[in-house]
Amino acid sequence: LIIPTMKTKVEQDFVNFLEKYVTEQGYNLVIKISRESQIKEAEAIETFRVIGVDGIIIFPAEKEMYNEAVLRLTLDKFPLVLIDRYMKNISTYSVSSENTQGAFEAVSYLLNKGHEQIALISPLITNTVTEERAKGFEQAFLRKDITIYKNLWLTLPFDKISVHETPAMIKQFLMEYPQLACLFTMNAELAQYAHRAIVEVQKESLRPIELVTFDSPGIEGITFVQQDIQQSSKDTVNLLMQQIAGEYDPKRMFIPVNVVIAEENRK
């Protein structure tokens, strides 16, 4: 398994469930952390091939679209499954969540409450996850024939996403747009930073701001899109075992998600 970090609950759950299902199949899980580096990802692939692993599961680094080392695995038909993200127009096995549907349902929840100006807080939109979630955000507005204000999209460079910089950037954004009453963040890390910013803004005013996000940020009162990491992991291992057994029929699987509405926001 090559995974970008171990910071998030999603990544930790993937390691937990992948290890469980790999072990049940009689294999051992060997882990490398790419630390969001395409170079380290390629080095990990080379290391795994040298030590003779039977298959590789890759959670691709966030910044990339294509990694030549991953393409080489695909061309060699080496047993491989990509999780969370996939490579468009490349025939390979992948398992990811219904990102478009999840974002659509979460933003529709806000629109149904009467909000029409909704901010999107996102990393630079450079991979299939962010592309699909942005698409779901847009589809929710289009379905209701409501204007999308792209000036309310705050896209952050990867090197600016940190506990030291991001909360202040989101706070400044909220101050610039006092009409904003709700935010949708692309992931749990950004939700945590947005929550800090909202708390700071609310120290200075009684302004109500609702936060909705993809993945639980571990903070009460926040509606979130819940991914089924256990099912994703199980399907990933099954696809890998098929390849190890000699089958090769690349497929892209999408696992359903569920919007969990915070108790205090239920009407």
PyMOL commands that set and color helices and strands:
alter all, ss='L'
color gray80, all
select helices_A, chain A and resi 9-24+38-51+68-75+99-112+128-143+150-152+158-160+166-176+188-204+229-244+263-265
alter helices_A, ss='H'
color red, helices_A
select strands_A, chain A and resi 2-3+32-33+56-58+80-83+94-97+119-123+153-156+182-185+210-214+223-226+252-255+258-260
alter strands_A, ss='S'
color yellow, strands_A
deselect
rebuild
show_as cartoon
